[in-house]
Amino acid sequence: MAAPTQYEGHLLDERMFYIRYRYGTLSFKVSPEPTDDVYDAVRAEPVFREQIGEDLDGVISLTGIKDALWEKGIMLGEEQ
């Protein structure tokens, strides 16, 4: 059984983010307004969406996610 890697949380401005890696595709979404409802981020258009792995990949480390986003100019955390 394949399952996606998923993370969610708040940005410094209190908007929610949602990260998902499934079928080798990494997506990063951000809610348009500050919220505590992650579904506002889930329904948002991706800030980033790219195939970075194989078609059946669904597992990626947080470091792998940060590295992939960093390459596109998106920083998660205080330092890379």
N, C-alpha and C positions, 0 to 999 in steps of 0.2 A: 504494500500500500504506500502510495506517495502522498506526502503531506507538505504543504508549503511552510517555509520559515516566515514568521510574521513578527513585527515589532510595532509598538504604538507608544505614544507619549506626548508630552507638551514641549513646544518650542519656548524660548525665552519670552516671546510676546503672547503666550498662553493659547496659541492656536495648536490644534492637535496635528500630529503627523502619523502616518501609517505607512509602513514599509512591508513589502511582500516579495518573496522570491519563490516563484513556481514555474515549472516547465522551462527552467533556465533563464527566465525573465525577471529582472529586478525592477520594481516600481516603487516610487517614493511620492506620496501624496500629502498635501497639507490643506487643512480646513481653511476656508476663506476668511473666517472671523474667529476670535477667541471663543473657545467652547470646552466643555468636558465630555462631549459626545463624539466618540471616535468615528461614528458613522458619517459625521460631517466631512471628515478626511477621506474615508473610504469612498464616498460618492464624488469627491473632487476630481478634477482632471489631474493627471500625473504631472509633477514637476520634472520627473525623470522616469523614463521607461525604456529599458534596453535589454536585449538578449545578451547575456554575458556567460551563459553556460550551455550545457547540452539540453536537448529537448525534454528529458525526463528528470533533470535536476530539480531538487526542491529543498536541499539543505545547504546552508551557507552560514559561516560564522559572522558575528557582528563585525569583526575585523575585516572580513571579506567585503561586507556591505560598505563599511566606512571607506575602504580603499577604492571600491568601484565608484562611489559617489564623489570622493575626493578628486579622482581623475577628471570628473566633470565639473569641478568647482563648487561642490556642495560639501560643507563641512559639518559633521556630527560630532558633538563634544567640544571641549574647550581647545584642544590641540590635536593636531594630526600626527 
